[in-house]
Amino acid sequence: MNKCLAIRSIVTIAVVGCIALLLASCGHKPQAGGDISKVAVKFADDVVNNRYTAIVPYLDDTMKSQLTESRLTQVTSAIKQQLGNHVSSGTPVLRKIQGYDAVYIPYQFQRGSQDIKVVFDGNGKIAGLFFVNHGSL
């Protein structure tokens, strides 16, 4: 159990370092809930598969500075150590949270599940990325 807590702590530290709720950048702005969900699903898939160059265009400036390639590798390695490889993902759920759009995507791994929460700012850029307990909507 201590190993699980240590891995979860590493993931939490890496993710907390990536959280940003800044409304500074412009760029691709999803126009509808379906579009936001599609972008979130693609983004989460790229995160889980450690495709750093694919996620950078979606990030706001603060996330770009916080979510480095090495941090993404740390996060994905910790998830794989704890839960195994990605098996499948479920239907995304969009929630409005204090002016932000948060999309929760359920992910099934070999040894468990986690939801990936992708938060969009008012400009349609990704301002937050979280791994949360499955079903904690």
N, CA, C and O atoms as a DFTB+ gen file, in Angstrom:
548 C
 N C O
     1  1       0.817      -1.188       0.000
     2  2       0.000       0.000       0.000
     3  2       0.859       1.250       0.000
     4  3       0.471       2.253      -0.599
     5  1       2.040       1.223       0.666
     6  2       2.924       2.379       0.684
     7  2       3.445       2.700      -0.710
     8  3       3.605       3.870      -1.057
     9  1       3.711       1.666      -1.514
    10  2       4.170       1.883      -2.881
    11  2       3.085       2.593      -3.687
    12  3       3.372       3.508      -4.460
    13  1       1.841       2.165      -3.499
    14  2       0.711       2.789      -4.192
    15  2       0.598       4.257      -3.797
    16  3       0.390       5.120      -4.650
    17  1       0.736       4.539      -2.500
    18  2       0.659       5.925      -2.026
    19  2       1.812       6.749      -2.569
    20  3       1.634       7.919      -2.909
    21  1       2.988       6.155      -2.653
    22  2       4.147       6.872      -3.183
    23  2       3.946       7.212      -4.653
    24  3       4.240       8.328      -5.079
    25  1       3.450       6.264      -5.422
    26  2       3.201       6.509      -6.847
    27  2       2.119       7.563      -7.001
    28  3       2.244       8.470      -7.824
    29  1       1.062       7.452      -6.217
    30  2      -0.022       8.436      -6.282
    31  2       0.508       9.829      -5.910
    32  3       0.101      10.830      -6.499
    33  1       1.414       9.881      -4.935
    34  2       1.996      11.166      -4.537
    35  2       2.822      11.767      -5.665
    36  3       2.754      12.970      -5.919
    37  1       3.600      10.932      -6.337
    38  2       4.392      11.408      -7.473
    39  2       3.485      11.961      -8.555
    40  3       3.741      13.033      -9.104
    41  1       2.422      11.226      -8.862
    42  2       1.472      11.673      -9.877
    43  2       0.825      12.980      -9.443
    44  3       0.696      13.911     -10.238
    45  1       0.420      13.044      -8.182
    46  2      -0.232      14.258      -7.678
    47  2       0.707      15.446      -7.757
    48  3       0.302      16.525      -8.190
    49  1       1.944      15.270      -7.349
    50  2       2.911      16.372      -7.402
    51  2       3.124      16.825      -8.838
    52  3       3.146      18.024      -9.114
    53  1       3.282      15.879      -9.749
    54  2       3.493      16.233     -11.155
    55  2       2.280      16.951     -11.729
    56  3       2.418      17.938     -12.452
    57  1       1.096      16.453     -11.404
    58  2      -0.115      17.053     -11.955
    59  2      -0.389      18.419     -11.322
    60  3      -0.780      19.360     -12.013
    61  1      -0.184      18.522     -10.016
    62  2      -0.414      19.803      -9.353
    63  2       0.503      20.863      -9.951
    64  3       0.111      22.020     -10.100
    65  1       1.718      20.464     -10.292
    66  2       2.629      21.409     -10.931
    67  2       2.139      21.864     -12.293
    68  3       2.580      22.895     -12.799
    69  1       1.232      21.106     -12.891
    70  2       0.725      21.410     -14.232
    71  2      -0.574      22.199     -14.239
    72  3      -1.024      22.645     -15.295
    73  1      -1.171      22.373     -13.085
    74  2      -2.488      23.007     -13.029
    75  2      -2.346      24.505     -13.236
    76  3      -1.541      25.161     -12.573
    77  1      -3.106      25.022     -14.127
    78  2      -3.104      26.464     -14.335
    79  2      -4.485      26.891     -14.757
    80  3      -5.114      26.245     -15.596
    81  1      -4.949      27.947     -14.194
    82  2      -6.260      28.457     -14.558
    83  2      -6.093      29.897     -15.028
    84  3      -6.664      30.818     -14.444
    85  1      -5.313      30.086     -16.081
    86  2      -5.003      31.397     -16.604
    87  2      -5.761      31.624     -17.891
    88  3      -5.849      30.714     -18.715
    89  1      -6.300      32.784     -18.086
    90  2      -7.078      33.083     -19.284
    91  2      -6.265      33.957     -20.241
    92  3      -6.772      34.960     -20.744
    93  1      -5.035      33.591     -20.491
    94  2      -4.154      34.468     -21.246
    95  2      -4.033      34.155     -22.725
    96  3      -3.781      35.068     -23.511
    97  1      -4.200      32.906     -23.141
    98  2      -3.900      32.605     -24.534
    99  2      -5.123      32.543     -25.414
   100  3      -6.248      32.334     -24.960
   101  1      -4.861      32.732     -26.684
   102  2      -5.907      32.584     -27.693
   103  2      -5.526      31.402     -28.567
   104  3      -4.430      30.858     -28.434
   105  1      -6.392      31.013     -29.429
   106  2      -6.099      29.899     -30.318
   107  2      -7.354      29.126     -30.585
   108  3      -8.448      29.691     -30.604
   109  1      -7.208      27.829     -30.793
   110  2      -8.366      26.979     -31.074
   111  2      -9.337      27.073     -29.917
   112  3      -8.981      26.800     -28.770
   113  1     -10.555      27.458     -30.217
   114  2     -11.591      27.544     -29.192
   115  2     -12.746      26.640     -29.585
   116  3     -13.487      26.958     -30.515
   117  1     -12.913      25.523     -28.897
   118  2     -14.047      24.673     -29.208
   119  2     -15.344      25.454     -29.030
   120  3     -15.475      26.236     -28.089
   121  1     -16.286      25.249     -29.916
   122  2     -17.518      26.027     -29.908
   123  2     -18.685      25.322     -29.234
   124  3     -19.622      25.992     -28.801
   125  1     -18.667      24.043     -29.132
   126  2     -19.808      23.326     -28.567
   127  2     -19.306      22.201     -27.682
   128  3     -18.159      21.770     -27.793
   129  1     -20.187      21.725     -26.792
   130  2     -19.815      20.660     -25.871
   131  2     -19.244      19.436     -26.554
   132  3     -18.289      18.834     -26.063
   133  1     -19.827      19.061     -27.695
   134  2     -19.326      17.896     -28.430
   135  2     -17.916      18.108     -28.933
   136  3     -17.085      17.201     -28.889
   137  1     -17.647      19.321     -29.417
   138  2     -16.310      19.646     -29.912
   139  2     -15.306      19.628     -28.763
   140  3     -14.204      19.099     -28.910
   141  1     -15.676      20.197     -27.630
   142  2     -14.795      20.208     -26.458
   143  2     -14.506      18.775     -26.023
   144  3     -13.362      18.437     -25.719
   145  1     -15.524      17.943     -25.993
   146  2     -15.331      16.548     -25.590
   147  2     -14.403      15.819     -26.546
   148  3     -13.549      15.045     -26.113
   149  1     -14.563      16.060     -27.845
   150  2     -13.677      15.413     -28.831
   151  2     -12.236      15.840     -28.635
   152  3     -11.327      15.011     -28.679
   153  1     -12.024      17.129     -28.417
   154  2     -10.665      17.635     -28.182
   155  2     -10.098      17.017     -26.907
   156  3      -8.941      16.599     -26.879
   157  1     -10.914      16.958     -25.847
   158  2     -10.465      16.388     -24.577
   159  2     -10.086      14.919     -24.722
   160  3      -9.080      14.482     -24.163
   161  1     -10.876      14.159     -25.462
   162  2     -10.590      12.732     -25.668
   163  2      -9.276      12.555     -26.431
   164  3      -8.453      11.716     -26.064
   165  1      -9.081      13.336     -27.479
   166  2      -7.825      13.249     -28.238
   167  2      -6.650      13.629     -27.355
   168  3      -5.624      12.950     -27.344
   169  1      -6.807      14.722     -26.611
   170  2      -5.758      15.184     -25.719
   171  2      -5.411      14.111     -24.686
   172  3      -4.238      13.793     -24.495
   173  1      -6.419      13.553     -24.022
   174  2      -6.190      12.524     -23.002
   175  2      -5.507      11.303     -23.593
   176  3      -4.626      10.717     -22.963
   177  1      -5.907      10.916     -24.801
   178  2      -5.263       9.780     -25.470
   179  2      -3.791      10.076     -25.732
   180  3      -2.932       9.214     -25.550
   181  1      -3.510      11.300     -26.161
   182  2      -2.113      11.681     -26.396
   183  2      -1.323      11.711     -25.087
   184  3      -0.151      11.336     -25.064
   185  1      -1.949      12.152     -24.007
   186  2      -1.282      12.163     -22.702
   187  2      -0.958      10.739     -22.270
   188  3       0.185      10.436     -21.929
   189  1      -1.962       9.864     -22.282
   190  2      -1.782       8.481     -21.836
   191  2      -0.717       7.764     -22.659
   192  3      -0.004       6.899     -22.150
   193  1      -0.616       8.129     -23.928
   194  2       0.369       7.494     -24.805
   195  2       1.669       8.290     -24.912
   196  3       2.503       8.021     -25.777
   197  1       1.831       9.282     -24.017
   198  2       3.069      10.045     -23.894
   199  2       3.488      10.718     -25.210
   200  3       4.665      10.710     -25.570
   201  1       2.523      11.292     -25.916
   202  2       2.814      11.995     -27.185
   203  2       2.873      13.499     -26.905
   204  3       1.921      14.237     -27.156
   205  1       4.001      13.917     -26.388
   206  2       4.162      15.288     -25.917
   207  2       3.943      16.327     -27.021
   208  3       3.208      17.294     -26.821
   209  1       4.563      16.137     -28.163
   210  2       4.437      17.153     -29.225
   211  2       2.993      17.301     -29.702
   212  3       2.617      18.361     -30.202
   213  1       2.195      16.274     -29.559
   214  2       0.792      16.347     -29.976
   215  2      -0.051      17.171     -29.000
   216  3      -1.054      17.756     -29.408
   217  1       0.333      17.229     -27.717
   218  2      -0.487      17.944     -26.736
   219  2      -0.140      19.422     -26.622
   220  3      -0.988      20.217     -26.215
   221  1       1.071      19.807     -26.967
   222  2       1.527      21.183     -26.758
   223  2       0.611      22.231     -27.396
   224  3       0.331      23.236     -26.744
   225  1       0.128      22.058     -28.631
   226  2      -0.717      23.105     -29.223
   227  2      -2.023      23.365     -28.460
   228  3      -2.615      24.434     -28.609
   229  1      -2.471      22.424     -27.660
   230  2      -3.728      22.572     -26.926
   231  2      -3.562      23.321     -25.601
   232  3      -4.549      23.783     -25.028
   233  1      -2.330      23.447     -25.108
   234  2      -2.074      23.976     -23.779
   235  2      -2.049      25.497     -23.747
   236  3      -1.608      26.142     -24.698
   237  1      -2.534      26.066     -22.632
   238  2      -2.356      27.506     -22.440
   239  2      -0.891      27.747     -22.056
   240  3      -0.143      26.796     -21.828
   241  1      -0.491      29.002     -21.987
   242  2       0.921      29.321     -21.759
   243  2       1.450      28.783     -20.432
   244  3       2.582      28.306     -20.364
   245  1       0.649      28.855     -19.391
   246  2       1.105      28.362     -18.093
   247  2       1.278      26.855     -18.116
   248  3       2.263      26.334     -17.593
   249  1       0.335      26.156     -18.715
   250  2       0.471      24.696     -18.821
   251  2       1.698      24.323     -19.653
   252  3       2.392      23.355     -19.342
   253  1       1.962      25.091     -20.709
   254  2       3.159      24.814     -21.524
   255  2       4.421      24.911     -20.685
   256  3       5.355      24.129     -20.864
   257  1       4.449      25.874     -19.768
   258  2       5.652      26.031     -18.948
   259  2       5.737      24.983     -17.843
   260  3       6.834      24.650     -17.396
   261  1       4.596      24.460     -17.396
   262  2       4.579      23.509     -16.290
   263  2       4.623      22.043     -16.727
   264  3       5.259      21.217     -16.072
   265  1       3.961      21.728     -17.812
   266  2       3.901      20.339     -18.266
   267  2       4.986      20.111     -19.312
   268  3       4.735      20.139     -20.517
   269  1       6.180      19.887     -18.823
   270  2       7.311      19.634     -19.709
   271  2       7.260      18.193     -20.205
   272  3       6.492      17.370     -19.708
   273  1       8.081      17.918     -21.178
   274  2       8.136      16.553     -21.709
   275  2       8.559      15.561     -20.627
   276  3       8.018      14.458     -20.557
   277  1       9.517      15.941     -19.786
   278  2       9.958      15.026     -18.726
   279  2       8.877      14.830     -17.660
   280  3       8.749      13.734     -17.115
   281  1       8.098      15.874     -17.355
   282  2       6.996      15.705     -16.392
   283  2       5.923      14.784     -16.951
   284  3       5.385      13.943     -16.232
   285  1       5.611      14.942     -18.231
   286  2       4.621      14.053     -18.834
   287  2       5.110      12.608     -18.769
   288  3       4.332      11.703     -18.467
   289  1       6.374      12.390     -19.046
   290  2       6.945      11.044     -18.973
   291  2       6.855      10.500     -17.549
   292  3       6.552       9.322     -17.363
   293  1       7.113      11.338     -16.536
   294  2       6.984      10.912     -15.141
   295  2       5.554      10.483     -14.829
   296  3       5.331       9.447     -14.203
   297  1       4.601      11.276     -15.265
   298  2       3.192      10.991     -14.992
   299  2       2.772       9.693     -15.665
   300  3       2.173       8.828     -15.027
   301  1       3.083       9.550     -16.951
   302  2       2.650       8.345     -17.662
   303  2       3.356       7.101     -17.126
   304  3       2.759       6.026     -17.072
   305  1       4.610       7.238     -16.732
   306  2       5.327       6.099     -16.146
   307  2       4.703       5.682     -14.817
   308  3       4.553       4.491     -14.543
   309  1       4.341       6.663     -13.994
   310  2       3.725       6.355     -12.698
   311  2       2.370       5.675     -12.881
   312  3       2.048       4.719     -12.176
   313  1       1.587       6.169     -13.821
   314  2       0.283       5.549     -14.102
   315  2       0.476       4.110     -14.564
   316  3      -0.219       3.211     -14.090
   317  1       1.415       3.883     -15.486
   318  2       1.659       2.517     -15.983
   319  2       2.149       1.599     -14.874
   320  3       1.757       0.434     -14.813
   321  1       3.009       2.119     -13.992
   322  2       3.488       1.298     -12.876
   323  2       2.338       0.906     -11.955
   324  3       2.249      -0.236     -11.505
   325  1       1.472       1.855     -11.687
   326  2       0.378       1.605     -10.755
   327  2      -0.753       0.803     -11.379
   328  3      -1.261      -0.134     -10.763
   329  1      -1.155       1.163     -12.608
   330  2      -2.375       0.597     -13.188
   331  2      -2.160      -0.278     -14.416
   332  3      -3.089      -0.960     -14.850
   333  1      -0.980      -0.274     -14.976
   334  2      -0.726      -1.052     -16.190
   335  2      -1.041      -0.247     -17.432
   336  3      -1.216       0.969     -17.365
   337  1      -1.113      -0.912     -18.544
   338  2      -1.370      -0.255     -19.829
   339  2      -2.838       0.109     -19.990
   340  3      -3.720      -0.502     -19.387
   341  1      -3.074       1.103     -20.805
   342  2      -4.429       1.553     -21.136
   343  2      -5.140       0.459     -21.919
   344  3      -4.589      -0.084     -22.877
   345  1      -6.362       0.136     -21.511
   346  2      -7.155      -0.897     -22.171
   347  2      -8.276      -0.274     -22.994
   348  3      -8.461      -0.615     -24.162
   349  1      -9.020       0.639     -22.382
   350  2     -10.143       1.266     -23.081
   351  2     -10.512       2.573     -22.385
   352  3     -10.056       2.865     -21.280
   353  1     -11.341       3.340     -23.062
   354  2     -11.858       4.561     -22.445
   355  2     -13.354       4.642     -22.691
   356  3     -13.882       4.062     -23.640
   357  1     -14.020       5.372     -21.816
   358  2     -15.468       5.463     -21.883
   359  2     -15.945       6.793     -22.442
   360  3     -15.166       7.567     -22.998
   361  1     -17.220       7.041     -22.286
   362  2     -17.867       8.242     -22.799
   363  2     -17.492       9.450     -21.941
   364  3     -17.621       9.403     -20.718
   365  1     -17.030      10.529     -22.572
   366  2     -16.667      11.725     -21.810
   367  2     -17.900      12.422     -21.236
   368  3     -18.988      12.366     -21.809
   369  1     -17.704      13.080     -20.091
   370  2     -18.766      13.831     -19.430
   371  2     -18.290      15.274     -19.273
   372  3     -17.228      15.526     -18.704
   373  1     -19.078      16.212     -19.777
   374  2     -18.738      17.635     -19.706
   375  2     -19.430      18.269     -18.503
   376  3     -20.632      18.088     -18.309
   377  1     -18.675      19.010     -17.697
   378  2     -19.210      19.749     -16.554
   379  2     -18.707      21.186     -16.641
   380  3     -17.553      21.425     -16.998
   381  1     -19.578      22.141     -16.313
   382  2     -19.201      23.552     -16.220
   383  2     -18.795      23.813     -14.772
   384  3     -19.549      23.512     -13.847
   385  1     -17.603      24.371     -14.581
   386  2     -17.107      24.646     -13.237
   387  2     -16.556      26.067     -13.198
   388  3     -15.472      26.324     -13.721
   389  1     -17.277      26.974     -12.595
   390  2     -16.854      28.357     -12.379
   391  2     -16.207      28.985     -13.612
   392  3     -15.085      29.487     -13.545
   393  1     -16.907      28.953     -14.712
   394  2     -16.407      29.580     -15.927
   395  2     -15.482      28.723     -16.768
   396  3     -14.994      29.173     -17.805
   397  1     -15.238      27.520     -16.349
   398  2     -14.377      26.598     -17.080
   399  2     -15.198      25.407     -17.535
   400  3     -16.230      25.089     -16.944
   401  1     -14.739      24.758     -18.578
   402  2     -15.336      23.506     -19.038
   403  2     -14.414      22.369     -18.617
   404  3     -13.241      22.341     -18.992
   405  1     -14.940      21.446     -17.846
   406  2     -14.164      20.287     -17.413
   407  2     -14.756      19.044     -18.060
   408  3     -15.957      18.790     -17.959
   409  1     -13.914      18.280     -18.717
   410  2     -14.338      17.037     -19.359
   411  2     -13.680      15.877     -18.611
   412  3     -12.457      15.817     -18.480
   413  1     -14.512      14.967     -18.128
   414  2     -14.048      13.767     -17.437
   415  2     -14.126      12.594     -18.404
   416  3     -15.179      12.324     -18.983
   417  1     -13.011      11.902     -18.575
   418  2     -12.976      10.751     -19.474
   419  2     -12.578       9.523     -18.651
   420  3     -11.469       9.469     -18.119
   421  1     -13.478       8.534     -18.541
   422  2     -13.124       7.321     -17.802
   423  2     -12.138       6.462     -18.598
   424  3     -12.346       6.176     -19.777
   425  1     -11.077       6.066     -17.932
   426  2     -10.057       5.218     -18.550
   427  2      -9.939       3.918     -17.780
   428  3      -9.841       3.913     -16.553
   429  1      -9.950       2.825     -18.508
   430  2      -9.737       1.508     -17.922
   431  2      -8.319       1.079     -18.258
   432  3      -7.904       1.101     -19.417
   433  1      -7.584       0.688     -17.225
   434  2      -6.236       0.175     -17.384
   435  2      -6.241      -1.299     -16.999
   436  3      -7.268      -1.815     -16.559
   437  1      -5.127      -1.972     -17.154
   438  2      -5.058      -3.399     -16.850
   439  2      -5.415      -3.710     -15.400
   440  3      -6.045      -4.730     -15.121
   441  1      -5.015      -2.834     -14.473
   442  2      -5.215      -3.121     -13.052
   443  2      -6.093      -2.088     -12.346
   444  3      -5.972      -1.909     -11.134
   445  1      -6.945      -1.427     -13.058
   446  2      -7.828      -0.464     -12.403
   447  2      -8.282       0.623     -13.360
   448  3      -8.065       0.545     -14.569
   449  1      -8.913       1.634     -12.794
   450  2      -9.433       2.699     -13.639
   451  2      -9.176       4.057     -12.994
   452  3      -9.034       4.171     -11.777
   453  1      -9.121       5.063     -13.825
   454  2      -8.947       6.457     -13.423
   455  2      -9.720       7.301     -14.411
   456  3      -9.856       6.944     -15.582
   457  1     -10.227       8.426     -13.931
   458  2     -10.800       9.410     -14.846
   459  2      -9.722      10.444     -15.127
   460  3      -8.971      10.838     -14.235
   461  1      -9.659      10.869     -16.360
   462  2      -8.787      11.975     -16.715
   463  2      -9.680      13.195     -16.862
   464  3     -10.622      13.207     -17.654
   465  1      -9.366      14.212     -16.088
   466  2     -10.127      15.458     -16.104
   467  2      -9.310      16.486     -16.879
   468  3      -8.184      16.814     -16.506
   469  1      -9.900      16.990     -17.967
   470  2      -9.249      17.992     -18.808
   471  2     -10.060      19.273     -18.668
   472  3     -11.263      19.284     -18.925
   473  1      -9.390      20.362     -18.254
   474  2     -10.072      21.630     -17.999
   475  2      -9.692      22.644     -19.067
   476  3      -8.514      22.880     -19.335
   477  1     -10.728      23.245     -19.677
   478  2     -10.540      24.254     -20.713
   479  2     -10.821      25.634     -20.139
   480  3     -11.772      25.812     -19.377
   481  1      -9.994      26.613     -20.503
   482  2     -10.250      27.990     -20.094
   483  2     -11.248      28.633     -21.048
   484  3     -11.750      27.973     -21.959
   485  1     -11.536      29.901     -20.849
   486  2     -12.511      30.610     -21.671
   487  2     -12.094      30.790     -23.119
   488  3     -12.919      31.130     -23.968
   489  1     -10.815      30.564     -23.409
   490  2     -10.316      30.685     -24.780
   491  2     -10.209      29.343     -25.488
   492  3      -9.740      29.273     -26.624
   493  1     -10.639      28.281     -24.824
   494  2     -10.590      26.957     -25.438
   495  2      -9.248      26.268     -25.326
   496  3      -9.035      25.228     -25.949
   497  1      -8.336      26.828     -24.541
   498  2      -7.036      26.196     -24.302
   499  2      -7.125      25.327     -23.054
   500  3      -7.960      25.569     -22.182
   501  1      -6.277      24.329     -22.969
   502  2      -6.284      23.437     -21.811
   503  2      -5.477      24.092     -20.692
   504  3      -4.288      24.381     -20.826
   505  1      -6.189      24.314     -19.574
   506  2      -5.620      25.009     -18.430
   507  2      -5.450      24.085     -17.229
   508  3      -4.964      24.520     -16.185
   509  1      -5.837      22.829     -17.357
   510  2      -5.694      21.895     -16.254
   511  2      -5.796      20.451     -16.706
   512  3      -6.544      20.122     -17.626
   513  1      -5.039      19.602     -16.048
   514  2      -5.035      18.167     -16.329
   515  2      -4.943      17.460     -14.995
   516  3      -4.038      17.721     -14.202
   517  1      -5.892      16.554     -14.750
   518  2      -5.941      15.846     -13.466
   519  2      -6.219      14.371     -13.707
   520  3      -6.950      14.013     -14.630
   521  1      -5.643      13.530     -12.886
   522  2      -6.016      12.122     -12.823
   523  2      -6.786      11.970     -11.529
   524  3      -6.234      12.171     -10.447
   525  1      -8.066      11.614     -11.632
   526  2      -8.920      11.543     -10.449
   527  2      -9.482      10.131     -10.319
   528  3      -9.542       9.377     -11.290
   529  1      -9.886       9.796      -9.117
   530  2     -10.473       8.480      -8.891
   531  2     -11.674       8.278      -9.791
   532  3     -12.490       9.184      -9.964
   533  1     -11.780       7.103     -10.359
   534  2     -12.874       6.779     -11.276
   535  2     -14.212       6.985     -10.571
   536  3     -14.415       6.533      -9.444
   537  1     -15.108       7.669     -11.253
   538  2     -16.446       7.867     -10.720
   539  2     -16.565       9.009      -9.724
   540  3     -17.571       9.097      -9.020
   541  1     -15.576       9.882      -9.641
   542  2     -15.620      10.959      -8.652
   543  2     -16.205      12.255      -9.217
   544  3     -15.876      13.345      -8.748
   545  1     -17.066      12.133     -10.216
   546  2     -17.663      13.328     -10.820
   547  2     -18.459      14.115      -9.820
   548  3     -19.029      15.151     -10.163
